[in-house]
Amino acid sequence: MFERGNAAGAIGDNYVLNTVVLALVLFLGALEPRLNALSLRTVIIVMALLLLLYGLFNLLRYPLFINGG
């Protein structure tokens, strides 16, 4: 029972970390139009897209539920 609780806690921690990564994508997307330099804007957009892909990839590989079996 203790092992299942630890596993569930680790999965919950991973979901929280993924939420922070996706929130960072939103922050970078909101920051980008305020920048004047085109090269800096491009770097911010590329970073946001890479973080978005990372977040979506992690979201797809997480379990949707834990079997209570």
DSSP file (Angstrom, degrees, kcal/mol; ACC not computed):
  #  RESIDUE AA STRUCTURE BP1 BP2  ACC     N-H-->O    O-->H-N    N-H-->O    O-->H-N    TCO  KAPPA ALPHA  PHI   PSI    X-CA   Y-CA   Z-CA
    1    1 A M     >        0   0    0      0, 0.0     4,-1.8     0, 0.0     5,-0.1   0.000 360.0 360.0 360.0 -39.6    0.0    0.0    0.0
    2    2 A F  H  >  +     0   0    0      1,-0.2     4,-2.2     2,-0.2     5,-0.2   0.882 360.0  52.9 -63.3 -38.4    2.9    2.4    0.8
    3    3 A E  H  > S+     0   0    0      1,-0.2     4,-2.5     2,-0.2    -1,-0.2   0.889 107.1  51.5 -66.1 -39.3    4.5    1.8   -2.6
    4    4 A R  H  > S+     0   0    0      2,-0.2     4,-2.4     1,-0.2    -1,-0.2   0.888 109.6  50.9 -64.4 -37.4    1.2    2.6   -4.4
    5    5 A G  H  X S+     0   0    0     -4,-1.8     4,-2.2     2,-0.2    -2,-0.2   0.903 110.5  48.2 -65.6 -41.2    1.0    5.9   -2.4
    6    6 A N  H  X S+     0   0    0     -4,-2.2     4,-2.2     2,-0.2    -2,-0.2   0.909 111.9  49.7 -64.8 -41.3    4.6    6.8   -3.3
    7    7 A A  H  X S+     0   0    0     -4,-2.5     4,-2.2     1,-0.2    -2,-0.2   0.915 111.4  48.6 -63.8 -42.6    3.9    6.0   -7.0
    8    8 A A  H  X S+     0   0    0     -4,-2.4     4,-2.3     1,-0.2    -1,-0.2   0.886 110.6  51.6 -65.2 -38.3    0.7    8.1   -6.9
    9    9 A G  H  X S+     0   0    0     -4,-2.2     4,-2.3     2,-0.2    -1,-0.2   0.892 109.1  50.1 -64.6 -39.8    2.7   11.0   -5.3
   10   10 A A  H  X S+     0   0    0     -4,-2.2     4,-2.1     2,-0.2    -2,-0.2   0.897 110.6  49.3 -65.9 -39.9    5.4   10.8   -7.9
   11   11 A I  H  X S+     0   0    0     -4,-2.2     4,-2.1     2,-0.2    -2,-0.2   0.914 111.0  50.3 -65.3 -41.4    2.8   10.9  -10.7
   12   12 A G  H  X S+     0   0    0     -4,-2.3     4,-2.1     1,-0.2    -2,-0.2   0.902 109.1  51.4 -62.2 -41.2    1.1   13.9   -9.0
   13   13 A D  H  X S+     0   0    0     -4,-2.3     4,-2.5     1,-0.2    -1,-0.2   0.890 108.5  52.1 -62.1 -39.5    4.5   15.7   -8.8
   14   14 A N  H  X S+     0   0    0     -4,-2.1     4,-2.3     1,-0.2    -1,-0.2   0.889 108.1  50.8 -65.1 -38.9    5.1   15.1  -12.5
   15   15 A Y  H  X S+     0   0    0     -4,-2.1     4,-2.0     2,-0.2    -1,-0.2   0.908 110.6  49.4 -63.9 -40.9    1.7   16.6  -13.4
   16   16 A V  H  X S+     0   0    0     -4,-2.1     4,-2.0     2,-0.2    -2,-0.2   0.925 111.0  49.3 -64.6 -44.2    2.5   19.7  -11.3
   17   17 A L  H  X S+     0   0    0     -4,-2.5     4,-2.1     1,-0.2    -1,-0.2   0.903 110.7  50.7 -61.3 -41.1    5.9   20.1  -12.9
   18   18 A N  H  X S+     0   0    0     -4,-2.3     4,-2.4     1,-0.2    -1,-0.2   0.867 107.0  54.3 -65.2 -35.8    4.2   19.7  -16.4
   19   19 A T  H  X S+     0   0    0     -4,-2.0     4,-2.1     2,-0.2    -1,-0.2   0.896 107.7  50.2 -63.3 -40.2    1.7   22.4  -15.4
   20   20 A V  H  X S+     0   0    0     -4,-2.0     4,-2.0     2,-0.2    -2,-0.2   0.905 109.6  50.8 -64.9 -41.4    4.6   24.7  -14.5
   21   21 A V  H  X S+     0   0    0     -4,-2.1     4,-1.5     1,-0.2    -2,-0.2   0.925 112.2  46.4 -61.8 -44.8    6.2   24.1  -17.9
   22   22 A L  H  X S+     0   0    0     -4,-2.4     4,-1.7     1,-0.2    -1,-0.2   0.838 110.0  53.7 -69.4 -31.9    3.0   24.8  -19.8
   23   23 A A  H  X S+     0   0    0     -4,-2.1     4,-2.3     2,-0.2    -1,-0.2   0.865 105.3  54.8 -67.3 -35.0    2.4   28.0  -17.7
   24   24 A L  H  X S+     0   0    0     -4,-2.0     4,-2.7     2,-0.2    -2,-0.2   0.867 103.7  55.5 -64.4 -35.9    5.9   29.1  -18.7
   25   25 A V  H  X S+     0   0    0     -4,-1.5     4,-2.3     2,-0.2    -1,-0.2   0.926 108.6  47.3 -60.8 -44.8    4.9   28.6  -22.3
   26   26 A L  H  X S+     0   0    0     -4,-1.7     4,-1.8     2,-0.2    -2,-0.2   0.902 111.6  50.9 -63.6 -40.6    2.0   31.0  -21.7
   27   27 A F  H  X S+     0   0    0     -4,-2.3     4,-2.0     2,-0.2    -2,-0.2   0.935 111.3  46.9 -62.5 -46.8    4.2   33.5  -20.0
   28   28 A L  H  X S+     0   0    0     -4,-2.7     4,-2.0     1,-0.2    -1,-0.2   0.879 110.5  53.5 -64.5 -36.8    6.7   33.5  -22.8
   29   29 A G  H  < S+     0   0    0     -4,-2.3    -1,-0.2    -5,-0.2    -2,-0.2   0.850 111.6  45.1 -65.3 -33.8    3.9   33.8  -25.4
   30   30 A A  H  < S+     0   0    0     -4,-1.8     4,-0.3     1,-0.2    -2,-0.2   0.785 113.5  50.8 -78.5 -27.9    2.6   36.9  -23.5
   31   31 A L  H >< S+     0   0    0     -4,-2.0     3,-1.3    -5,-0.2     4,-0.4   0.834  94.2  74.2 -76.2 -33.6    6.1   38.4  -23.2
   32   32 A E  G >< S+     0   0    0     -4,-2.0     3,-1.5     1,-0.3    -1,-0.2   0.851  90.4  52.6 -55.1 -46.5    7.1   38.0  -26.8
   33   33 A P  G 3  S+     0   0    0      0, 0.0    -1,-0.3     0, 0.0    -2,-0.1   0.739 102.9  61.4 -66.4 -18.2    5.0   40.9  -28.3
   34   34 A R  G <  S+     0   0    0     -3,-1.3     2,-0.3    -4,-0.3    -2,-0.2   0.593  86.5  91.9 -82.6  -9.7    6.4   43.3  -25.8
   35   35 A L    <   -     0   0    0     -3,-1.5     6,-0.0    -4,-0.4    -3,-0.0  -0.628  57.8-161.6 -89.2 144.5   10.0   42.9  -27.1
   36   36 A N        +     0   0    0     -2,-0.3     2,-0.3     5,-0.0    -1,-0.1   0.833  65.6  85.1 -92.7 -36.7   11.4   45.1  -29.8
   37   37 A A     >  -     0   0    0      1,-0.2     4,-2.2     2,-0.0     5,-0.2  -0.526  65.4-151.2 -75.2 126.2   14.4   43.1  -31.1
   38   38 A L  H  > S+     0   0    0     -2,-0.3     4,-2.4     1,-0.2     5,-0.2   0.882  95.8  53.5 -64.2 -39.0   13.3   40.6  -33.7
   39   39 A S  H  > S+     0   0    0      1,-0.2     4,-2.0     2,-0.2    -1,-0.2   0.897 110.2  47.3 -65.2 -39.0   16.1   38.2  -32.8
   40   40 A L  H  > S+     0   0    0      2,-0.2     4,-2.3     1,-0.2    -1,-0.2   0.893 111.1  51.7 -68.3 -39.1   15.1   38.1  -29.2
   41   41 A R  H  X S+     0   0    0     -4,-2.2     4,-2.3     1,-0.2    -2,-0.2   0.900 109.3  50.5 -62.7 -40.0   11.5   37.6  -30.1
   42   42 A T  H  X S+     0   0    0     -4,-2.4     4,-2.5     2,-0.2    -2,-0.2   0.911 109.7  49.8 -64.6 -42.7   12.5   34.7  -32.3
   43   43 A V  H  X S+     0   0    0     -4,-2.0     4,-2.5     1,-0.2    -2,-0.2   0.916 111.2  49.5 -62.1 -43.4   14.5   33.1  -29.5
   44   44 A I  H  X S+     0   0    0     -4,-2.3     4,-2.5     2,-0.2    -2,-0.2   0.912 112.0  47.8 -63.4 -43.3   11.5   33.5  -27.1
   45   45 A I  H  X S+     0   0    0     -4,-2.3     4,-2.5     2,-0.2    -2,-0.2   0.909 112.2  49.1 -65.7 -41.6    9.1   31.9  -29.6
   46   46 A V  H  X S+     0   0    0     -4,-2.5     4,-2.4     2,-0.2    -2,-0.2   0.918 112.0  49.0 -64.3 -42.4   11.4   29.0  -30.3
   47   47 A M  H  X S+     0   0    0     -4,-2.5     4,-2.5     1,-0.2    -2,-0.2   0.923 111.7  49.5 -60.7 -43.6   11.9   28.4  -26.6
   48   48 A A  H  X S+     0   0    0     -4,-2.5     4,-2.3     1,-0.2    -2,-0.2   0.905 111.2  48.8 -63.8 -41.4    8.1   28.5  -26.1
   49   49 A L  H  X S+     0   0    0     -4,-2.5     4,-2.4     2,-0.2    -1,-0.2   0.905 111.7  48.8 -66.3 -40.8    7.5   26.1  -28.9
   50   50 A L  H  X S+     0   0    0     -4,-2.4     4,-2.4     2,-0.2    -2,-0.2   0.912 112.7  47.7 -64.7 -41.7   10.2   23.6  -27.6
   51   51 A L  H  X S+     0   0    0     -4,-2.5     4,-2.8     2,-0.2    -2,-0.2   0.875 110.5  53.1 -66.0 -36.1    8.7   23.8  -24.1
   52   52 A L  H  X S+     0   0    0     -4,-2.3     4,-2.7     2,-0.2     5,-0.2   0.930 110.0  46.9 -64.0 -45.1    5.2   23.3  -25.5
   53   53 A L  H  X S+     0   0    0     -4,-2.4     4,-2.5     2,-0.2    -2,-0.2   0.913 113.2  49.4 -62.7 -41.9    6.4   20.2  -27.3
   54   54 A Y  H  X S+     0   0    0     -4,-2.4     4,-2.4     2,-0.2    -2,-0.2   0.928 112.9  47.4 -61.2 -45.7    8.1   18.9  -24.2
   55   55 A G  H  X S+     0   0    0     -4,-2.8     4,-2.2     1,-0.2    -2,-0.2   0.904 113.6  46.5 -64.7 -42.3    5.0   19.6  -22.1
   56   56 A L  H  X S+     0   0    0     -4,-2.7     4,-2.0     2,-0.2    -1,-0.2   0.893 111.4  52.0 -68.3 -39.0    2.6   17.9  -24.6
   57   57 A F  H  X S+     0   0    0     -4,-2.5     4,-1.2    -5,-0.2    -2,-0.2   0.932 112.4  45.8 -61.1 -45.5    5.0   14.9  -24.9
   58   58 A N  H  X S+     0   0    0     -4,-2.4     4,-0.9     1,-0.2     3,-0.3   0.896 110.2  54.3 -64.7 -39.6    5.1   14.4  -21.2
   59   59 A L  H  < S+     0   0    0     -4,-2.2     3,-0.5     1,-0.2    -1,-0.2   0.878 107.3  51.0 -62.8 -37.3    1.3   14.9  -20.9
   60   60 A L  H  < S+     0   0    0     -4,-2.0    -1,-0.2     1,-0.2    -2,-0.2   0.772 110.2  48.8 -72.5 -25.2    0.7   12.1  -23.4
   61   61 A R  H  < S+     0   0    0     -4,-1.2    -1,-0.2    -3,-0.3    -2,-0.2   0.538  90.0  96.7 -95.1  -4.6    3.0    9.6  -21.6
   62   62 A Y  S  < S-     0   0    0     -4,-0.9     2,-0.1    -3,-0.5   -51,-0.0  -0.539  84.1-104.8 -78.3 149.5    1.5   10.1  -18.1
   63   63 A P        -     0   0    0      0, 0.0     3,-0.1     0, 0.0    -1,-0.1  -0.455  17.3-144.9 -71.4 147.8   -1.1    7.6  -16.9
   64   64 A L  S    S-     0   0    0      1,-0.2     2,-0.3    -2,-0.1    -2,-0.0   0.774  79.1  -0.6 -83.1 -27.5   -4.7    8.9  -16.9
   65   65 A F        -     0   0    0     -3,-0.0     2,-0.6     2,-0.0    -1,-0.2  -0.978  68.7-117.8-154.3 162.4   -5.6    6.9  -13.8
   66   66 A I        -     0   0    0     -2,-0.3     2,-0.3    -3,-0.1   -58,-0.0  -0.935  33.3-123.3-106.8 123.0   -4.1    4.6  -11.3
   67   67 A N        -     0   0    0     -2,-0.6    -2,-0.0     1,-0.2     0, 0.0  -0.482  12.5-152.8 -66.7 126.0   -5.8    1.2  -11.2
   68   68 A G              0   0    0     -2,-0.3    -1,-0.2     1,-0.2    -2,-0.0   0.441 360.0 360.0 -79.7   0.6   -7.0    0.5   -7.7
   69   69 A G              0   0    0      0, 0.0    -1,-0.2     0, 0.0    -2,-0.1   0.440 360.0 360.0 -48.3 360.0   -6.6   -3.3   -8.3
